[in-house]
Structure formats: structure tokens, C-alpha cells
């Protein structure tokens, strides 16, 4: 494994140098250590060696070249992950974290730096995380190292990291209750995302979160906000991106200057999209179409009206009985070409992040609309605020669509299915939001229920 990694790195000296530096940094930061001959002889417990290789992602500004330790690599029919329990799923609802990130005027977010590497593992587990390294010097025998911290590729790694973060939050709760609550509820993996009413509140919260994290051995890479939070006396690394106004937050593109979410659909996401003259020569399969649809990430549901067309189209392909790699009939292909061209128009479409407008008064009302057709049904939610001047402000919250089942249902029954989606959306929002809501008004076909 080591020789294969060295051969691949030798093809790109720049990547090789970055890889070598990262290996050295892991030792310097205490994430790995080299075993002595005496330690290897003295240890009488289980031993396992993990292979490692480079993953290159140029779009990642902070770590374009990443070292990956593969705990799932199979050797003689077994791998390290066969012996681990996965542990509980402790992640918060992605929709819930995004919803609370949208609630107030000032948004703040940050990544926890090297989150997994902040969690130590016992010495007995270190020896099943041995690996070989010789600094790209293929003329000598490799040294034996062990990982001293949680390895990203381990099956229970996510649960262990979340448990450590929650324990850190609990221990800091007495001194900084608001910061602890954010760490327990407004984090998704290593991303911290929340919103507050004022810049002053944001500054205090960032400072408190940093202190709580430091007590647990964690730290953030740097805070981002739609407000300038750093002052002359502050040492906080908090800023608004000036040269690069767009930042991805939990998969959503967030423009900090305009404070809007938007979609970025590149033509490369729909490879080899043919011109009208070449529609009959391009090969389109069910597998290819599904892979392209999945590239449009829409956890809030703003693009539901368009994506439901893709869901209906996929259902139609299943009804035709096509295999995954069987070419579509020309008529079907023409329909998908047309739909993908529509999807390209999503590029640049934006909507407001903040759900609370300036001058908002009293508690807001949720307005939930639902409807159905013979092909699909769904619901969308808006929040309505009364303003100081007596006018009203309405903002989009979320939407969800579903395809009608293959078993034919009457339109009234589908309308009821849409109503169920509406009620469940309302229940989810009420469970996740910290806003005090006045009431929910449900509407379907211009009638309240």
C-alpha cells in the first residue's frame, strides 16, 4: 500500500510535498507518533496496519490535498471496521440547523478545525491504527507510526466526535449556557451555524463559544458572518469575506454581502448536454439521469416546483421497465433534455436567508399552502410578519413535494395526502424553531381547514 501511494505521489511533486508536510504536521501536533523498537516488542495486544493515500480536491481552499486513512481496506477477507460498532446517530436535523441559521438578522458560522483529531483514543486502540511512512524516501525501510486520535475512516468516528463535542458543551454550560446550547443544537458535524438579533450579541456569543471549545481541546478555523464583528480590541478571527462573497453553509451557497441563499448549477453538472441537432446521438440512461438530479442540493425546498418534475420523470422511467444502463427512447430523452435545460436556469436564483424583517412586530404567523394533482402533491410554508408601519412582510420558509404513488388514488385522497405533508411541515418547524409563533393558517384550494 505504501509503495502504491509513493508511486502516485511521485507523478505530482507539488502534491507529494504537501502530503509529506501534512504527515510531519500530524506528528508535531500530537495526532500521530513514531513507535520505538522497544514499544513494538513490548506490545502484546492486537495489531493492525492501515493504508493511507492522497485525495485531491482543488476546490477545497483550506486542504486541497488530504491524507485519507482507509480503515475499510480488506486484507485476507477482513478489515478494521468489521470489528467496530458504528455507534448512535447524534447529528442534529440538517433542516433544523438551517432553519435556526435563518431566524435572525446576524448570521454566524464556523468550522471546527480538525474536529476528529481533537479526540484522543486509548493506547490499546492506537496499535490497531499503525501505519508505515518513510518521508517518500523509498531507499530505506519505513518507520512504524500510530494514530493517537480518532481516524476519519473509522466506523464509529462520527459518534465519538459528537459525544466529545457534547461533553465539552455540557461542561461549559454553567459558565456559558447560550454557547453550550448552540454547540449542542446548532452544529452539524464540524459546522457551527446560528443567528442572533444584534452584532453585539454575536460578538459575545462567538467569544463564549471559543472559550467553551478551548476547554475541550477544540477550536474553530475562523468565524464568518454577514456583519463585521471584529473590533480594534478583539482578537477574534471573525470577518466578512470581501474578495469571495459566497460561502457554502451546510451545502447551501450563501452570499454574505446580499445575505441570500442561491443555487449554482454548472453546465458541467449535466455532462455532454447535446445541442438540438445532436439530441438523437447522445446516450441517456436511467443511471446517468439520477446521478445528475442528485447533484442539485435543496434541503430547504425552494426548488421543489422544478425538482418534482424530475421525480415524476424518474417514476415514468421505472414504469417503462428500463434497466439502469439501457438507453432511453428518443421521446423520453427529448423530455429530459428539455428538463435539464430548465434546471440550468436555477443557476443564480436566490432567496432571503433571514426570516425576520426589519421593523417586525408581534409574533409571526405561519401560512401553509398545500395542493395536489394526479402526478404529485406537496406543501409550502411562508412566514408573515406585521411591521411597525402597519404593512406586512412575507418570506419563504420551506417546501416539500412528493410524487403520487403508482397505485392510482382519487384526487380528493391526494389532496388529503398534501394536507398531511402540510401538517407535518408545520410540526417540524415548531419543533425546530426558536421563534415564538402566533398561529398557523393552513390553506388548500382557497379553503382553510
N, C-alpha and C positions, 0 to 999 in steps of 0.2 A: 504493500500500500504506500509506504513512504517513497519507494522508488518511482511509482507512478505519479505521485504528487510532484516530486522533484522534476520529472521529465516535462510535465505540463507547465510548471513554473519557468523552466529553462527557455521555453518558447517566447516568454514575455519578461524581460529583465526588470521592467518597471514594476509589474505585479509581484515578481519574485522578491524584490527589495521591500515592498510594503508588507508582504507576508512574513518575511524574516523579522522586520521591525515589530510587527504585532506579536510574534512569538516571544520576542525579547521583552516586550511590554507586559505580557502576561506574567512572566517571571518576576519582573521588577515590581509589579503591583500586587504580587502575592496570590495571583489566580492559579499559578502553577509553580511547581518546584522540581528540581532535579534530584533524583534518588541517588544516594551513595551506594557503593557495592555492599557495604555493611547492612544498610536498610533492606536491600533486596534479599540478602541471605537471611536476615532476622525475621522477615515477614513469613508467617506460615498459614495465612488465610487465603481466600480466593484471589485470583489474579486474572485480569482481562486487559487486553490492549485494544485501544480504539484508533481507527484510522482517521485521518484528517485531510481535508482538501480545501482549495480556494473556490469561493463563489464570487463572481464578478458582477456587480450591478452598478454601472456607471451613473444611473440616475440618483443613487444614494449619495448625497453630498458629504455626509459625515464618514461613512465607511463604504467606499466603492468596492473595496476588496475585503471580503470577510472570511475568516477561518471557520470552517464547519467541522465539528467532531461527530462522526457518524456512529451513534450507539445502536443503530438498526442494521448495521452491516452484518451479514450472515457468514459464519465460519463453522464448517463442519455441521451445518444444519441448525446452528444456534446463534443467537445474538444477545447482547446485554439486555436489551429492552424486553426480552422474553421473561426476565426474572423480576421486573419491576411492576408494581401496581401503578395504575395511572393516577389515582387519587381523585378527589372530588372536583367538579367544575365550579370554581369560585368566581368566575368572571361575572361582572355586572352586565345587565342588559345593554347592548350597544345602543339601541334606540333610547333607553332611559338616560344614558350618559350624554348623548347628543341633545336630547330634549332639555336637560338642565344646563347644558352649554349654551342653549339659545334663550334662556329665560330673561336674562338681564342685559343691560347696556354694555357693561365692560366684560369682555371675554378674556380668559387667561388659559394658557395651555403649556405643557412642557412634557418632555420625555425623560423618564428616569434613566440615567446613564448606566449602561451595562448592568441592568437590573439583576439578571441571573447570577452574574459574577459577584454580587454583593451578598450572596447567601452561601455560607460555608457548609461543607459536608464533613462527616467524621472521617478519621484516618483510615478506618477499615474500608470505607467506600472509595477512598482515594485510590486504592490499589486495583480496583476494577475500572479505574479511569486512567490507566497508564497509556502513554503514547511515546513514540520514538521521534527524535529530532536531532539533527546534526548541523544545523545552520546552513543548509544547502551545500555542505562540503561532502560530496559523495565519495571522497577518497578515504574517509575514516569510518569506523564503526559508530552507529548512532548512540546517543545517550538516552536514558530512560527517564521520562518525566511523569508526574501525576498531576491531575487537576485537583485543586483544593476547594473548588467552588462548584455550584450547580452547573451542569453542562446543558446547553440548549437542546441538544438532541435526545436527552433522557426522557423517557415517557412521563415520569412524574414531575418534570422540571417546572411546568406551568403552575401546578398546585403548590409546590414547595415555595416558589417565588411569591405567590399570592398569600400564602399563610404567613410568610415572613413580613410582608408589607402590612398585612392586617395586624399582626402582633405589634409592629412598630407604631401603628396608628393607635392601638389600644393603650400602649404605654405612654403615649404623648397626649392622651385625651384629657387628663386632668389639667394640664397647663394650657393646651391649645385645642379646645373642643371643636371649634369650627374647622381647623386644619385637619384634625383627625377624621371628622365627618367627610370631608372632601376626599381624603385618601381611602376611606372605606367605601364610599358610594360613587364618587365621580372619577374613578380610574378604570381604564380598560387595558389590561396587560400592563405595559410600561408607560401608557399615556395618561396624563392628568389633564382633565378638561372640565372647566366650570365657568360660571359667570356670576358677577356681583353688580350691585347698583352703581357704585362710585369708584373712581380711581383710588381714593384714599383707602377704601375697604379692600381693594385689590392689592395695594402695596402691603398692607398689614397681613393679608392672607398669604401672599407669596412668602413673606418673611417667616411667618409661623410654620408654613409647610416645609420650608427649607430646614428649619430648626428641628422639626419632628423627624424628618427624613435623616438628617445628620446623626441623630441619636441612634438610629437603627442601621447606620452604615451606608445609607443610600444618599444619592444626590442627583440633581437634575442637570441636563445639558445646558439649559438656558430657557428662560420663560419667553413666551410670545404673547402679544396682546394687541388689540385694536386701539389701545391707548398707550401713550408714553408714560411708563411707570417709574422709570429711573430718574432720580433727582441727584443733585450735586453731592449730597452726603451719603447716598446709598451705594452699597457695593453689590447690589443685586444685578445679575446679568439678565435684565429684562428689557426687551426692545420691540419696536415695531419694525418689521422688515421693510427696508427702504428700497434696496435695489431689486429684491424679489418679493413683490407684494402678495404673492399667492403662496399658501402653505397648506399641506394636506393635514386634516384633522380627522382621525379615525376613518380614513379613506375618502372623506369629502374635501373637495377643493374649496378653501376659504380665502377670500380676498380681504386682507386686513384693512386696506385703505377704504374700500366701499362697504365693508362689513357684510358681505354677501357670500352665500354658497353658490357654486356654479359647477357645470359639467364640462369635462374636457374629453371630447370624442375625437380621436385622431383617425385619419383615413387608414393608418397602419393597423388600427384595431379591426378593420374589415379588409383583410388582405386580398389582393387581386380582384377588387371590386371591378367588374367589367364595364366597359362602355356599352351603350345600347347596341352597337354593331357586333359586340363580342358576347352578348348575353347567352348565346347558344353554345359557346365553346368552353366556357368556364365550368369547372366541376364543382357542384354544390352538393354536400351530403348533410345528413341529419347531425352527425358528429360535429362538423365544421360550423354549422349554424348555431348549435347550442353553445359552443365554445365562444362565439362572438357575442351572443346575447349576454353571457355571464360576465363579460368584461365591463358592462355598464353597471356600476355600483350605485344602488339607490336605496339606502336604508331608511330614508325619510319618506320616500314615496312620491316625490314631486314629479317624477317621470312616469308614474303609473299609467296614465292615459295612453302613453305611447308603448310602454313595455307590455301592456296587456294584449296588444296586437300580436306581439311576438309569442306570448303564451298561447293565444288562440291558434297561431300558425303552427306551433310545435304540436299542439293537440291534433291538428289536422294531419300532420305527418305521421303521427302514431296510428291514426285511423287508416292511413294508406298502407300500413304494414311494411314500411321501408326499413331495411337494415341500416345500421349506423353508418356504413361506408358506401351505401348504394346511392347512385346519383339520382337527384330529384327529377321528376318530369319537367319538361320545359315550362309548362304553365306555372307550376309551383315555384320554379326558380325565378321566374319573372316577378312573381309576387314578393319574394324575399329580397330581390334586388331593389325593388321599389321601397320596401320597408327599411332596409339598411340605409338607403339614401335619406329617408326621413330621420333616422337615428343620427345621422351626421349633423343634422340641424340642431341637435341638442348641444353641440359644442358652443360654449359661451352663454347658454341660457342660465340665468341666475335667479335667486330668490333671497329674501332677507334672512339673515341669521337671527337677529334679535326679535323676540316675540312681544316685547314690551315697548310701546312707542313713547316718545317724549310727551309729557303732559298727561299721562294716563291717570285716570281717577277710578276709585272704587274697585270692586272685584270684577274680573272679566267673565264673559260668557263663552262657552264652547258651542260652536254651531257645527253640527254633524249632518252631512248630507249622504244619502245612500240611494242607489238605484240599481237596476238590473236589466239585462237584455237576454235574448235566447243564447248568446255566446258567452257572456261574462257578467259579473256583478262586483260591486265594490262600494267603498265609502271614502269620504274625505272630510277633514276636520279643519276648521278655521277658529281663530280666537278673536273675539270682538271686545274692544275697549271703548269706554266713554272718555272723551278728552275734556280738558278744562274749559274749552270754548263751546262745549255742548255738542260737538260733532263726534263721529265715531271713527275708529281705525280698526281695520280687519286684516289679519295676517294668516298666512298658510301655516298649518302645524304639521299635518301628515296625511297620507292617503294609503289605501291598500286595495288591491284588485285581485280577483280570483276568476279562474275560468269555470264556466258552467260544466258540471260533470257529464261524462259520456252518456250516462243513463239520463234520458230526457226527463226534465222536470217542467211543470207548468210555470208560466211567467209569474203568477202570484206566489208560488213557492220560492222561486228565485228572488223575488222581492223580499221575502222573509229572510232568505239567506243573506241578502245585502244588509238587512236590518241587524242581523246577528253580528256581522262584521263591524257595523257602526257601534253597537253597544260594547263590543269587545275593545275597539279602539278607545272609546271613552274610558272604560275601566282601566286600560293600560296607562293612559295619560294621567288619570287621577292617582294611580299607584306610584308613578314615577316623578311627577312634577312637584315642585315646592311652592308653586304659585297657589294662592288662595282663590279658588274658582267660585263664582256666584251660582251658576247653574249650567246645565247642558240642554240645548234645544236640538231635538232630533227632527230631521225633515226628510220626507220621501214623497216624490210626486206632488210637491207643494202642500202636503198634509203633515201635521205634527202628530206624533204618537208618543 
